[in-house]
Amino acid sequence: MKILFKDAHIFKDGVFSKQDLLVNNGHIIPTCDLTEDGMAGVSVFSNMFIFPGFVDVHVHLREPGFIIKETIESGTKASARGGYTAVCSMPNLNPPPDSLENLKLQLDIINKTAVIKVLPFGTITVGQKGEELADLEAMAPYVAGFSDDGRGVQSEELMLKAMEKAKSLNKIISAHCEDNSLLFGGYIHDGEYAKAHGHKGICSESEWGPIKRDIELVRKTGCKYHVCHISAKESVELIRKAKAEGVNITCETAPHYLTLDDSNLLEDGRFKMNPPLRSPEDRKALIEGIIDGTIDMIATDHAPHTCDEKSKGLSGSLMGVVGIETAFAVMYTKLVKTDIITLERLIELMAINPRKRFDIPFDGGFTVWDLNAEFTVNPDEFLSKGRATPFKGEKLFGKCLMTVLNDNVVYNITDREEN
């Protein structure tokens, strides 16, 4: 399979340049070597965009333990379709990777079935119970960092110990910031929609309170610290201030928090995630954080559940939505085409900054996109087992044509269309 990408817009060193690129079964071949006879059987695409492979530092692959929701194979195939060549998998699994023995169960599956690079997180605490530290030292050589994602570490003393240990191992703490004492059974944002429709709300302080606590712990320890899925305006301001003061902190947000808020809610489980969609003011603050560099990267928090688990409305459905197959198209359509950020900035957020912060070497992988292609989001077409997306039915721009890693084509839209 030879494909000539003519006049391709290739991203390198922060800028785009135009040139021809010939790909033969994943191998890049100099176009000067292409003779007239060699053009036989070559497919030609013009004016495509070629980016370095995206990296998502917050993905739930659900294996081992919950393969009815997702597998490492299905999740990485979905990731490749979204343009990703590397993902970091979260540790709320069964068994959770809180020891080298448990971690190796996951690593074995990754080695056998993943189509892209998967860097797992180890847990911060044993069983993610928040009572004692997991075996961070034994797991350190094999993990992206440590996280109890899905649960906040409630004990300040234990988080301090975790940071001290992570600092000694030169590993990052990736924190799910949530104060359980402030939840009161809430499941959507404690805002106008909750009040109008009789739902139990989650206050923003349940997120920004632990961030404020942890910033002080980072000052003490110097630990590399990353905040997962921020959603509140107070979180943005706390992190902005901490960065200005030299604190070793980064953060991520997700496409749904940047483009939706609680005014968009419907009585449907595909709008339920943790943290929840917050107010229009919160969304505006997140966009400002993306623009001024307070927010370092976009991660999807891709969290697949079964259709039954997401069919019980806002009150009864499990928290979590899928997003790895639509993330770039959502961001390109909603932020780049509307001139909120540049395409170059989007590539920094999705491909460059995650690698820098999590010490993920550039793998030479790349992804090819037709930015003029318009499509309607249809969850039935997802490669992920998950179907719950708040973007169902949305018209978006940007289709991934191909993703290549280690000279292997890990996604090709042509193969998919033929099937």
N, C-alpha and C positions, 0 to 999 in steps of 0.2 A: 504494500500500500504506500504509494508515493503521493504526497500532497505538497503543492507549491503555494505558499502564502505570499502572494504578490503585493508589493507595497504595504507590507505589514507594519503596524505601529508597535515597535518593540520597546518595552520598558527596561532601562538599565541605568544604574547609578542615579536614580531619581528623576530621569527625564525620558521622553519618548524620542525615538529616531525611526525613520522609515527605511526599510530595506526588504529584499526578498528573502524568504526562508523556505528551504526545502526539507521536508520531514519524510523519512523513509522508515516506516515501522518503528518510530520513536527516535531514530537516529537523525541528527541534523547534518545535512550534506551541503557543502559549499555550492551555490548556484552556478558558479563558474565551471563546475565539473559536469553540468547538465548539458549534454549534446542534444542536437535536434532529434536523434534517434532515441535518446534517453527520455524524451518528453512523452513517449508512448505510455499510455496508462496513467499519466499523472493528472490528478484532479487539481484544479486551480481555484483558489479563493482569493478575493481581492479585498484590501482595506480592513483586514482583521486586526484585532489587538492581542498582543502576546505579553502576558504578565508572568513574573515568577510565581511558582505555586503558592497558593494561599496557605496560611497556618491558622488553625482554630485552637486556642488554648483552653477551650471549655466545651467538651463534647461528652455526652453520655452514650456509651456503646452497649451498656447493659449486660455484657458477658464477661465473666460467668455469673449465672444466677437468674437472669431475667430474659432469656432468649426469646420468649414470646413477644417481647417489646421490640428488641433489636438484637442483632449479633454483630460481632466485630466485622464479619464479612459484609453484611448488608449495610452497616454504618459507614464502613470505609468506601464501599462502592458509591454510596450516596455522596460522601465527601468528595470523591474524585469527580463526580458529576457537577458538584458545586465549584470545582476549580482548586480544590485543596490537595496538597501533596503531603501534608503533615497535620496531625491533630493530637491534642493531649486529652486523654480519656480520664473521666472523673471516677472516684473510687467507691461510690455508693453501690457496691456489688455484693454478691454472696458466693464465696466468702469475701469480705472486704480486704483489700491489700494492706494489711497492717503488720505483716511479717514477710520475710523473704520467701517463706514456704507458700504463703497465699498469693503473693505477687507472681511467683513463677507459674502458677496455674494460668494467670492471665497472659503472661509473656509467651507461654507455649502456644496459646490460641492465636495470639497476634502473629507469631512467626509462621504459623501454618495457614492463616486465612486472610490476613489484612492485605489489601491491595495498595495501600499507601503507608507511610511511616506513622506509627502510633507510639506516642510516649505517654505511659500511664502516670498518674499521680498515685503516690502512696498516701495512706491516711495519716492524719496528725495524731489521732488517738486510737486506742485499741477498740475495734468494733465500731468506731465513730461514736462511742458512747460518752466521750468527753470526760473520762475519769482518770485515765493514765496514758502516758505517751506510748505510741506505737514504736516499733523497732526502726526508728528513722535511720540509724547508722547502717544497718544491714541492707536497707532498701536504696539508700542514696545513689549508688552507682547506676541504678536501673530506672530511675524515675525522673520526671520533669520537675518535680517538687512535691510538696506535701499539702494536702487539703482535706478537710472534712466536709466537702461540698454537699449541700443538702441539709446540713446542720451547722449552726454556729458553735464555736467553742465558748461555752458560757463562763468558764473559770478564767479570771485574769491571771491567776498564778500559773495555771497550766499553760496558757498561751505564752506567758513569759518564758517558761521552760522550753516550749516548742521553738520559740524564736532563737533562744540561746543555742539550742542544739542545731537548728537549721543553719545558723550563722557559722558554727564550727565546721559544718559539712559543706558550706558554700552552696546551699540549696535555698530555693525560694519557698515562702509560705504563701499559698494562694487561698485567701480567706473568704468563706461564705459568712457575711456579717449579718447576724440576726439575733436579737435579744428575745429569747423565748418568753421572758416575763412581761413583754409588751404586746404579745400577739392576741390574747383574749379570744382565741377561736376565730380570728379573722382570716379571710381568704381572698379578698380583693382590696384595693386601696381604700383607705378611710377618707373618701372624698365625696363629691356630689352624687355620683352614681350610686354608691353604697347607701347614702342617706335616702335618696329618692326611691330606691327599690328594696329597701329593707334588708340589705346584706350586711354581714359583719365585716368591719374594715380592719386593715393592717396599717398602723401608723408609720410614718416615715422614720420616726426616731428609732424604731426597731432595727433599722438599717444603719443610720448614721451614728447612733450611740456607740455600737461596737467599733465602728471605724475610728471614732474619736478616741476611744480607749486604746485601740491597737496602735494608733499613731504615736502615743506616748511610749508604748512598749518598744516600738521601732527606734525611737530616740535613744532609749536605754541600751538596746542590743546591737543596733546597726544591721539588723537582719534585712535581707531582701524580702520585701513585702508587696504583695499584689492583691488588689481587691476585686473579687468577682462581681459581675453583673450589677453595677451600680444603677440606681433608678431614681434617686431623689436629689433635689437641688441642693440640699444641705450636704450631701455626700460630695458633690462636685466642689463645693466651696471649701470643705475641710481638706480635700486632697489638693486643691489648688494652693491653699495656704501652706500646707505641709511641704509641697514641692518647692515653693519659694523659699522655704526655710532650710532646704537641703536634706529633707527626710528621704530615705531610700524607699520610695513608694511609687507604684504604678497602679493602673486600674483598667478595667474593660467595661464596656456596655454592649448591648445587643441591638440588632436592627429593630426589633419590636419596640424597644424603649425610645428609640430615636424617631420613630415614625408614627407611633400610636400613643394614645393616652386614655384615661378613663371615660372621656366623652365618646370614645369609639366602641365601648363595651357593648356586647350583645349577650343575651342569656344563653351562652354556648360555651362548652368546655374548652374550645380552641382559643379562648381569650383568657384562660386561667394559667398563670405561671407564678413562680416565686423568685424574686420579688414581683409584685403585681405591676400592671400598668398604672402609672400615677397620674398626676394632674397635668394639664397643658403647660403650667408654669414649670413643672419638673422637666417635661420634655424639652422645653425651650432652654433650660439650663444645661441639659445634656448636650444639646446641639452646640451651645456656646463652648462647652468643654471640649468637644471634638474640634472646633475651629481653633481654639487658643492652645491646644496641646495638653490640657489637663487630663483628658482621657487619651490613653496611649494606644488602644487597640479595640477592634470590634471582634467580639466572640459571639457565637450563636446561642450557647447554652442549649444546644440541640438535645431534647429530652423526650424521646419517643415513649408513648404508652399505647396500649391496645385501644381499639375503637370503643369497646365497652367501657373502659376506664375513663374515657374522655366524653362519654355520652350523657353525663348526669348533670349538665348545666354548670353554672358558676359555683354553686354551693357544694355539689356532690362529686364533681370530677376531680381526678388527681391533678396536681400542679405540673405543668411542663408542656412545652410546644416544640415542634420540630422546625428547623430553619436552615440546615446546612446546604440544602439544594437551592434555596432562594436568596441567601444572604447577599451575594454580590448584586444580583439583579435588583433587589429591594433598595440597597444603598445607592446603586448607580441611578436608578430611576428617581428616587425620592430626594437624594442629596446632591448628586453630580449634575443631573439634567436640569435641576432647579437652581443651579449656581450657588448652592450653599457651601460646598467644598469642591476642590478640583479632583479630577481623576487621579492625579499624582498623589494627592493626600489620601485618597481612598486606598490606593495600593500600599502606602505606608502603613495604614491602619490594619490592613488585612494580610499583608505579606512580609513587610520589612520589620516593623516594630515588634511583633510577637517573637520573631527569631532572635532579635537583639536581646530582649528582656529575659527570655527563657533559654538562652544559649543554645539555640537550635541551629546547627550549621546549614548554610545554603546547600541544598541537595542537587542543584542543577535542574530540578523539575520546572516545568512551565505549563501554562494553561492558555488556550486560544479561545477568544471570544468574538462573537458578532454582536457589536453593540447596537446595531440598527434593528436587530430581530426583536419583534414584539410577540409576547405570548401571554396567555391567561393561566394563572396558577391553578393547576388541577392536581390535588393531592393523590388522586388515583394513579397518577403517572410517576410518583416518587419511587426511587429505589430503596429508600428507607422503609422500614416496616411501619413507622409512625405516619399518621395522616393529619394530625391536629395542627393546623397552621392558621393564625389570624389573617393571613394574606390570601386565603382561598378566594378565587374569583377575581383577584386583582390583575390588572393589565400592567405588565412590566416590560422593560427593555433589557436586553442582554442575554444571549444564549451561549452556554459553553459548548464549543465544538469538540474540544479535545483537551485531555490532561495527560501529561507525560512525566514519568518518574523513572530514573535510572535507565533511560533509553527504552522504557516499556510504555506503550500506550495503555494507560489504566482507565481511561474513559474516551470513547469515541462516539459522537452523536450519530454517525452513520450506522454503526453497528446496532445502536439502540433502535433507530428508525426502521432498520431492516427486520428487526425482531418484532 
